[in-house]
Amino acid sequence: MTNSIQVYPNPASSGKSIKIQLSHPYEVSVQLYDQQGCLIAYVYSGYVYAGEIVVNSGIEHLPTGMYIYQVMIGEELKHVKFIKQ
């Protein structure tokens, strides 16, 4: 089993859920960036045991556009794009 990330719904207008599936326990952090690479928010940070975690993120205050979640799982860095309607 490998680590995986799913962001839903996409596109969205009010809230996002980030489902993270982990093969082993890891330190996990989730940050939100705009298209220009500016940090908007620290969404989550903590130690997660193997299995699944769902992190909810409110996006109501954001203007319409494309955004990026940066997810750090241990030393593995992943980026997931989404659209705010």
QUIZI-V713077 format. One record per run of one state. SS is the DSSP state (alpha for helix, beta for strand, coil for the rest). FROM is the first residue (numbers start at 1). LEN is the number of residues. If there is no record, write none. Layout:
BEGIN
SS:FROM:LEN
SS:FROM:LEN
END
This chain:
BEGIN
coil:1:3
beta:4:5
coil:9:3
beta:12:1
coil:13:2
beta:15:8
coil:23:3
beta:26:9
coil:35:4
beta:39:10
coil:49:2
beta:51:8
coil:59:6
beta:65:9
coil:74:2
beta:76:9
coil:85:1
END
